[in-house]
Amino acid sequence: MTSDRFTLTAVIGVLMSGTLFLPRLGEADGKYCPNHSESRTPVLVELFTSEGCSDCPPADALLEKLDRRESINNVAVIALSEHVDYWNDIGWKDPYSSGEYSLRQGAYGRQFGLGSVYTPQMVVDGRAQFVGSNERDAVRAIENAGKIEKIPLSLSSIRFDGANRIVLHVEAGPSPSSLSGGNAEMLLAVADDTDISSVTRGENAGRTLKHVAVVRTLVSVGKLGSGGMFSQDVAVNLIRGTTRNFRVVAIIQQPEAGRVLGVGIARISN
């Protein structure tokens, strides 16, 4: 991957005060101008899944449906698929799995008071969890999360710095009076828009599996200041194998996988 392989005609989803702006970056100068807006509350939908789990493909399909739908009753769905690694010793090593996502799921398990974790598990805004293939629970949780105010969050000035790194400006705050953003963490996730695997072993042997919003990198880039403020240029390394069409998702979250207080997305397409 090299920087000139990306034309930077990216679609940048900038979430500010619950309003979604969809500007377009110019090919030559990197400038953008708004061409569409509608008021929607952003909600983060995370799916913990594995290619080694036979119960996971229906949940993967539901996440794809939610990701494609994007909006549910004035809510902007921002989807992420996090592949855990604890299925890897049962016949098939999931190529998108990481112990990091297993640890994140474990942190959610402690927040929700669960005795153990499981797949597929869907988590909405760090506020609700349920079996990841249950569409009724998903829609209800998304609608409920959409009623809660978010900290304004924007992603801008995205550029490539060398072959495998992107730089962008992340700005957040101030917190609505109903929220306390102090000590909240700013996370950045880089996720492939789509991935496909032909599974040859394990519980899904012989199946071709399709995934959306597959997280390849998840890093903390700092903490919010007083009043829920954050303004910083940040750099994120792209791991080898990241597709040419991907998304960057910024997440404001309380410590130890607590509640999500703000979320924004930028889509990079070739």
URGIFEN-V431771 format. One record per pair of residues at least 12 apart in sequence whose C-alpha atoms are under 10 Angstrom apart, sorted by the first residue. I is the first residue (numbers start at 0). J is the second residue. D is the distance in whole Angstrom. If there is no record, write none. Layout:
i->[I:I]
j->[J:J]
d->[D:D]
This chain:
i->[0:0:0:0:0:0:0:0:0:0:1:1:1:1:1:1:2:2:2:2:2:2:2:2:3:3:3:4:4:4:5:5:5:5:5:5:5:5:6:6:6:6:6:6:6:6:7:7:7:7:7:7:7:7:7:7:7:7:7:8:8:8:8:8:8:8:8:8:8:8:8:9:9:9:9:9:9:9:9:9:9:9:9:9:9:9:9:10:10:10:10:10:10:10:10:10:10:11:11:11:11:11:11:11:11:11:11:11:11:11:11:11:11:11:12:12:12:12:12:12:12:12:12:12:12:12:13:13:13:13:13:13:13:13:13:13:13:13:14:14:14:14:14:14:14:14:14:14:14:14:14:14:14:14:14:15:15:15:15:15:15:15:15:15:15:15:15:15:15:15:15:16:16:16:16:16:16:16:16:16:16:16:16:16:16:16:16:17:17:17:17:17:17:17:17:17:17:17:17:17:17:17:17:17:17:18:18:18:18:18:18:18:18:18:19:19:19:19:19:19:19:19:19:19:19:20:20:20:20:20:20:20:20:20:21:21:21:21:21:21:21:22:22:22:23:24:24:24:24:29:29:29:30:31:31:37:37:38:38:38:39:39:39:39:39:39:39:39:40:40:40:40:40:40:40:40:40:40:40:40:40:40:40:40:41:41:41:41:41:41:41:41:41:41:41:41:41:41:41:41:41:41:41:41:41:42:42:42:42:42:42:42:42:42:42:42:42:42:42:42:42:42:42:42:42:42:42:42:42:42:43:43:43:43:43:43:43:43:43:43:43:43:43:43:43:43:43:43:43:43:44:44:44:44:44:44:44:44:44:44:44:44:44:44:44:44:44:44:45:45:45:45:45:45:45:45:45:45:45:45:45:45:45:45:45:46:46:46:46:46:46:46:46:46:46:46:46:46:46:46:46:46:46:46:46:46:46:46:46:47:47:47:47:47:47:47:47:47:47:47:47:47:47:47:47:47:47:47:48:48:48:48:48:48:48:48:48:48:48:48:48:48:48:48:48:49:49:49:49:49:49:49:49:49:49:49:49:49:49:49:49:50:50:50:50:50:50:50:50:50:50:50:50:50:50:50:50:50:50:50:50:50:50:50:50:51:51:51:51:51:51:51:51:51:51:51:51:51:51:51:51:51:51:51:52:52:52:52:52:52:52:52:52:52:53:53:53:53:53:53:54:54:54:54:54:54:54:55:55:55:55:55:55:55:55:56:56:56:56:56:56:56:56:56:57:57:57:57:58:58:58:58:58:58:58:58:58:58:59:59:59:59:59:59:59:59:60:60:60:60:60:60:61:61:61:61:61:62:62:62:62:62:62:62:62:62:62:62:62:63:63:63:63:63:63:63:63:64:64:65:65:65:65:65:66:66:66:66:66:67:70:71:71:71:71:71:72:72:72:72:73:73:73:74:74:74:74:74:74:75:75:75:76:76:76:76:77:77:77:77:77:77:77:78:78:78:78:78:78:78:78:78:79:79:79:79:79:79:79:79:79:79:79:79:79:79:80:80:80:80:80:80:80:80:80:80:80:80:81:81:81:81:81:81:81:81:81:81:81:81:81:81:81:81:81:82:82:82:82:82:82:82:82:82:82:82:82:82:82:83:83:83:83:83:83:83:83:83:83:83:83:83:84:84:84:84:84:84:84:85:85:85:85:86:86:86:87:88:89:89:89:90:90:90:90:90:90:91:91:91:91:91:91:91:92:92:92:93:93:94:95:95:95:95:95:95:96:96:96:97:97:97:99:99:99:100:100:100:100:101:102:103:103:104:104:104:104:104:104:104:105:105:105:106:106:106:106:107:107:107:107:107:107:107:107:107:108:108:109:109:109:110:110:110:110:110:110:111:111:111:111:111:117:117:117:118:118:118:119:119:119:120:120:121:121:121:122:122:122:123:123:123:123:123:123:123:123:123:124:124:124:124:124:124:124:124:124:124:124:124:124:125:125:125:125:125:125:125:125:126:126:126:126:126:126:126:126:127:127:127:127:127:127:128:144:147:147:147:148:148:148:148:148:148:148:149:149:149:149:149:149:149:149:149:149:149:149:150:150:150:150:150:150:150:150:150:150:150:150:150:150:150:150:150:150:151:151:151:151:151:151:151:151:151:151:151:151:151:152:152:152:152:152:152:152:152:152:152:152:152:152:152:152:152:152:153:153:153:153:153:153:153:153:153:153:153:153:154:154:154:154:154:154:154:154:154:154:154:154:154:155:155:155:155:155:155:155:156:156:156:157:157:157:157:157:157:157:158:159:159:160:160:160:161:162:162:163:163:163:163:163:163:164:164:164:164:164:165:165:165:165:165:165:166:166:166:166:166:167:167:167:167:167:167:167:168:168:168:168:168:169:169:169:169:169:169:169:169:169:169:170:170:170:170:170:170:170:171:171:171:171:171:171:171:171:171:171:171:171:171:171:172:172:172:172:172:172:172:172:172:173:173:173:173:173:173:173:174:174:174:174:174:174:175:175:176:178:178:178:179:179:179:179:179:180:180:180:180:180:180:180:180:180:180:180:180:181:181:181:181:181:181:181:181:182:182:182:182:182:182:182:182:182:182:183:183:183:183:183:183:183:183:183:183:183:183:183:183:183:183:183:183:184:184:184:184:184:184:184:184:184:184:184:184:184:184:184:184:184:184:185:185:185:185:185:185:185:185:185:185:185:185:185:185:185:185:186:186:186:186:186:186:186:186:186:186:186:186:187:187:187:187:187:187:187:187:187:187:187:187:187:187:187:187:187:188:188:188:188:188:188:188:188:188:188:188:188:188:188:188:189:189:189:189:189:189:189:189:189:189:189:189:189:189:189:189:189:189:189:189:190:190:190:190:190:190:190:190:190:190:190:190:190:190:190:190:191:191:191:191:191:191:191:191:191:191:191:191:191:191:191:191:191:192:192:192:192:192:192:192:192:192:192:192:192:192:192:192:193:193:193:193:193:193:193:193:194:194:194:194:194:194:194:194:195:195:195:195:195:196:196:196:197:211:212:212:212:212:213:213:213:214:214:214:214:214:215:215:215:215:215:215:215:216:216:216:216:216:216:217:217:217:217:218:218:218:219:219:219:219:220:220:220:220:220:221:221:222:222:222:222:223:223:227:227:229:235:242:242:243:243:243:244:244:244:244:245:245:245:245:245:246:246:246:246:246:247:247:247:247:247:248:248:248:248:248:249:249:249:249:249:250:250:250:251]
j->[161:162:163:164:237:239:240:241:242:243:159:160:161:162:163:164:158:159:160:161:162:163:164:165:159:161:162:162:243:269:26:158:159:243:244:267:268:269:24:25:26:27:29:267:268:269:23:24:25:26:27:28:29:157:158:159:267:268:269:23:24:25:26:27:29:30:31:266:267:268:269:22:23:24:25:26:29:31:157:244:245:246:265:266:267:268:269:22:23:24:31:246:264:265:266:267:268:23:24:31:33:153:154:155:156:157:246:247:263:264:265:266:267:268:36:153:154:155:246:247:248:263:264:265:266:267:33:36:151:152:153:154:155:262:263:264:265:266:38:39:40:41:75:149:150:151:152:153:154:171:261:262:263:264:265:38:39:40:41:149:150:151:152:153:154:170:171:172:261:262:263:38:39:40:41:148:149:150:151:152:153:171:172:173:174:175:261:37:38:39:40:41:42:73:74:75:145:148:149:150:151:152:261:262:263:36:37:38:39:40:41:75:151:152:35:36:37:38:39:40:41:75:153:263:264:32:33:34:35:36:37:38:39:153:33:34:35:36:37:265:266:34:35:36:35:155:156:157:267:156:157:158:156:155:156:73:75:73:74:75:70:71:72:73:74:75:76:145:70:71:72:73:74:75:76:142:144:145:146:147:148:149:261:262:69:70:73:74:75:76:77:124:141:144:145:147:148:149:151:152:260:261:262:263:264:69:70:71:74:75:76:77:78:123:124:125:140:141:142:143:144:145:146:147:149:259:260:261:262:263:75:76:77:78:79:122:123:124:125:141:144:145:248:249:250:259:260:261:262:263:62:65:66:76:77:78:79:80:121:122:123:124:125:127:128:137:140:141:62:77:78:79:80:81:104:120:121:122:123:124:125:128:131:212:214:58:59:61:62:78:79:80:81:82:83:104:118:119:120:121:122:123:128:129:130:131:132:212:213:59:79:80:81:82:83:100:101:103:104:116:117:118:119:120:121:122:130:131:80:81:82:83:84:86:93:96:100:101:117:118:119:120:121:131:210:80:81:82:83:84:85:86:87:91:92:93:94:95:96:118:119:82:83:84:86:87:91:92:93:94:95:96:196:197:198:200:201:202:203:204:206:207:208:209:210:82:83:84:85:86:87:88:89:90:91:92:93:118:198:200:201:202:203:204:86:87:89:91:93:118:119:201:202:203:118:119:201:202:203:204:118:119:130:131:132:202:203:118:119:120:130:131:132:203:208:119:131:132:203:206:207:208:209:210:119:131:132:133:118:119:120:121:130:131:132:133:134:210:80:119:131:132:208:209:210:211:131:132:208:209:210:211:131:132:133:134:137:76:78:79:80:121:131:132:134:137:210:211:212:78:79:80:193:209:210:211:212:134:211:77:78:134:137:138:78:79:192:211:212:211:141:138:139:141:142:145:138:141:142:145:142:145:146:141:142:143:144:145:146:141:145:263:123:141:145:262:123:124:212:248:262:263:264:123:190:192:211:212:213:214:248:264:121:122:188:189:190:191:192:210:211:212:213:214:246:248:95:100:121:190:191:192:210:211:212:213:214:215:95:96:97:99:100:101:103:104:120:121:190:212:213:214:215:216:217:94:95:96:97:98:99:100:101:104:118:119:213:214:215:95:96:97:98:99:100:101:102:103:104:117:118:119:96:97:98:99:100:101:102:97:98:101:117:118:201:202:201:201:200:201:202:199:200:201:202:203:204:198:199:200:201:202:203:204:198:200:201:196:198:196:194:196:213:214:215:240:213:214:215:214:215:216:216:217:218:214:215:216:217:116:256:255:256:116:117:118:120:121:122:256:117:255:256:254:255:256:257:122:125:126:127:128:255:256:257:258:128:256:255:256:257:125:126:255:256:257:258:125:126:127:128:257:129:130:131:130:131:132:131:132:133:132:133:133:136:137:137:140:141:137:138:140:141:142:143:144:258:259:140:141:144:145:250:252:256:257:258:259:260:261:262:144:252:253:256:257:258:259:260:140:141:143:144:256:257:258:259:139:140:141:143:144:258:140:259:177:178:260:174:175:176:177:178:260:261:172:173:174:175:177:178:180:251:259:260:261:262:171:172:173:174:175:176:177:178:179:180:226:227:228:251:259:260:261:262:170:171:172:173:174:175:227:228:251:260:261:262:263:169:170:171:172:173:174:228:229:230:249:250:251:260:261:262:263:264:168:169:170:171:172:230:249:261:262:263:264:265:167:168:169:170:171:232:247:248:249:262:263:264:265:167:168:169:170:232:264:265:168:169:232:169:232:233:234:247:265:267:234:234:235:234:235:236:236:236:237:235:236:237:238:239:241:234:235:236:237:238:233:234:235:236:237:247:232:233:234:235:236:231:232:233:234:235:247:265:230:231:232:233:234:185:187:220:229:230:231:232:233:249:263:223:228:229:230:231:232:249:185:223:224:226:227:228:229:230:231:249:251:261:262:263:223:224:225:226:227:228:229:230:261:223:224:225:226:227:228:229:225:226:227:228:260:261:226:227:226:226:227:260:225:226:227:253:260:222:223:224:225:226:227:228:251:252:253:260:261:222:223:224:225:226:227:228:253:221:222:223:224:225:226:227:252:253:254:221:222:223:224:225:227:228:250:251:252:253:254:255:257:258:259:260:261:219:220:221:222:223:224:227:229:250:251:252:253:254:255:256:257:259:260:218:219:220:221:222:223:229:249:250:251:252:253:254:260:261:262:217:218:219:220:221:222:248:249:250:251:252:262:216:217:218:219:220:221:233:234:235:247:248:249:250:251:262:263:264:212:213:214:215:216:217:218:219:235:246:247:248:249:250:264:212:213:214:215:216:217:218:235:236:237:238:241:245:246:247:248:249:264:265:266:211:212:213:214:215:216:217:237:241:242:244:245:246:247:248:266:210:211:212:213:214:215:216:240:241:242:243:244:245:246:247:266:267:210:211:212:213:214:241:242:243:244:245:246:247:266:267:268:209:210:211:212:213:242:244:245:208:209:210:211:212:213:241:242:207:208:209:210:211:208:209:210:209:245:245:246:247:248:241:245:246:241:245:246:247:248:237:238:239:240:241:242:245:235:236:237:238:241:247:235:247:248:249:235:236:249:235:249:250:251:232:233:234:235:249:233:251:251:252:253:254:251:252:251:260:251:247:268:269:267:268:269:266:267:268:269:265:266:267:268:269:264:265:266:267:268:263:264:265:266:267:262:263:264:265:266:261:262:263:264:265:262:263:264:263]
d->[9:6:7:10:9:8:9:9:9:8:9:9:7:4:7:9:9:6:7:6:5:8:9:9:9:9:9:9:8:8:10:10:9:7:9:8:7:5:9:9:6:8:10:9:8:6:9:6:7:6:9:10:7:9:8:9:7:7:7:7:5:6:5:9:8:10:9:10:8:7:7:9:6:6:8:9:9:9:9:9:10:10:8:6:5:5:7:6:5:7:9:9:10:7:5:6:7:6:8:9:10:10:8:8:10:9:9:9:10:7:4:5:7:10:10:8:8:9:10:10:10:7:5:5:7:10:10:10:10:7:5:6:8:10:6:6:7:10:10:9:8:7:10:10:10:7:5:5:8:10:9:7:5:7:9:9:10:9:9:9:8:5:5:6:9:10:8:9:10:10:8:9:9:8:10:8:7:7:4:7:9:10:9:10:10:9:10:9:6:6:5:7:10:10:9:9:10:8:7:8:7:9:9:10:10:7:6:4:5:7:8:9:9:10:8:6:6:6:6:8:8:8:10:9:10:10:7:8:6:5:7:9:10:10:6:6:5:6:9:9:10:6:7:9:10:10:9:9:10:8:8:8:8:10:9:9:10:7:9:9:8:9:9:5:5:6:9:8:9:10:10:7:5:6:8:10:9:6:8:8:8:8:10:9:10:9:9:6:5:6:7:9:10:9:7:10:9:8:10:10:10:8:6:7:9:10:10:10:7:6:5:6:8:7:6:10:10:7:9:10:7:6:10:9:9:8:9:8:7:9:9:6:5:6:8:8:6:5:8:8:9:10:9:10:8:8:10:9:7:9:8:9:9:7:6:5:6:9:7:6:5:6:9:10:10:9:9:8:9:8:6:5:6:7:10:8:6:5:6:8:9:9:9:9:10:8:8:10:7:8:6:5:6:8:10:10:9:7:6:4:6:9:10:10:9:7:10:10:10:9:9:6:5:6:7:8:8:9:7:10:8:6:6:5:6:8:10:8:7:6:5:6:9:10:10:9:10:10:9:5:5:7:9:8:10:10:8:5:6:7:9:7:8:10:9:7:10:8:7:7:8:8:9:10:8:9:8:8:5:8:9:9:9:10:8:10:9:8:7:10:10:10:8:10:10:10:10:9:9:6:7:9:7:7:6:7:7:10:9:8:6:6:6:9:7:10:9:9:10:7:8:8:6:7:10:10:9:5:6:9:8:7:10:9:8:9:9:7:5:9:10:8:8:9:10:9:10:8:9:10:10:7:8:9:9:8:6:9:9:6:8:8:8:5:4:8:9:10:8:8:8:8:9:7:6:8:10:8:9:8:8:9:8:6:8:7:9:10:7:8:8:9:8:8:9:9:8:7:9:8:10:10:9:9:7:6:8:10:9:9:8:9:9:9:6:9:10:8:8:9:10:8:10:8:7:9:9:9:7:8:8:8:10:7:7:10:9:6:9:9:8:10:10:8:9:10:10:10:9:8:8:8:7:9:10:10:8:6:9:10:9:10:10:10:9:9:7:9:9:10:8:5:6:6:10:9:10:10:9:8:9:10:8:7:5:5:6:9:8:7:8:9:6:8:9:9:10:10:9:8:6:6:8:10:10:9:6:4:7:9:9:6:8:10:10:10:8:8:9:8:5:6:6:8:5:5:9:9:8:10:9:10:5:5:5:9:8:6:10:9:8:7:10:9:9:10:9:9:9:6:8:9:6:4:8:10:9:8:8:5:5:8:9:8:9:9:9:9:9:9:9:10:7:8:7:10:10:9:9:10:9:10:9:8:10:9:10:10:9:9:10:8:7:7:9:10:9:10:9:8:10:10:9:10:6:6:8:8:7:10:10:9:8:6:7:10:9:9:9:9:10:9:9:8:7:7:9:9:9:8:8:9:10:9:10:8:8:10:5:7:10:8:10:9:10:8:9:9:10:8:10:6:7:10:10:7:9:9:9:8:7:9:10:9:10:9:6:5:8:9:9:9:8:9:7:6:4:6:9:8:10:9:8:10:8:6:8:10:6:9:9:9:9:8:10:9:9:9:9:7:9:7:8:8:9:9:10:8:7:9:8:10:9:8:5:5:8:7:6:7:5:6:10:10:8:9:8:10:7:9:8:9:6:5:8:8:5:5:7:7:8:9:9:10:9:7:8:9:7:6:4:7:9:10:10:9:10:8:9:9:10:6:7:6:9:8:6:5:6:9:10:8:10:9:6:8:9:7:6:5:7:9:10:9:9:8:10:7:7:7:6:5:7:8:9:10:8:6:9:9:10:10:10:10:10:9:9:10:9:10:8:10:9:10:9:9:9:6:5:7:8:9:7:6:4:6:9:8:6:5:7:7:10:7:6:4:6:9:8:6:6:7:9:10:10:7:6:4:6:9:9:10:10:7:6:6:6:7:8:9:10:8:5:4:7:9:10:9:8:10:10:7:5:5:6:9:10:9:8:10:10:9:9:9:7:5:4:6:9:9:10:10:9:5:5:5:9:9:6:5:7:9:9:9:9:9:9:9:8:9:7:7:10:9:9:7:8:7:6:4:8:8:9:8:7:9:8:6:6:6:6:6:8:9:10:6:6:7:8:10:8:9:7:8:9:6:6:8:10:8:10:10:6:5:5:6:10:9:9:9:8:10:7:8:6:4:6:10:10:10:8:6:5:6:6:9:10:10:10:10:9:6:6:5:6:7:8:7:6:5:7:9:10:10:9:9:7:6:4:6:8:9:8:6:5:6:8:9:8:6:5:6:7:10:9:10:8:7:6:5:6:9:10:10:10:10:10:6:7:5:4:7:9:9:8:6:5:6:8:9:9:8:6:6:5:7:9:8:9:8:9:9:7:6:5:7:9:10:10:10:8:5:5:4:5:7:9:10:8:9:9:6:5:7:8:10:9:7:5:5:7:7:10:9:6:6:8:6:4:6:9:10:10:8:5:5:7:9:10:8:9:6:5:6:10:8:9:9:7:6:4:6:7:8:8:8:8:6:5:6:8:7:10:8:7:6:5:6:9:5:7:8:9:10:8:7:10:10:9:9:9:9:9:9:9:10:8:7:9:9:7:10:10:8:8:7:7:9:9:9:10:9:10:8:10:10:10:10:9:10:10:7:9:9:10:9:10:9:9:10:10:8:10:9:10:10:10:10:10:8:7:6:8:6:5:6:9:6:5:7:9:7:6:4:6:8:8:6:5:6:8:7:6:4:6:9:8:6:5:6:9:5:7:9:9]
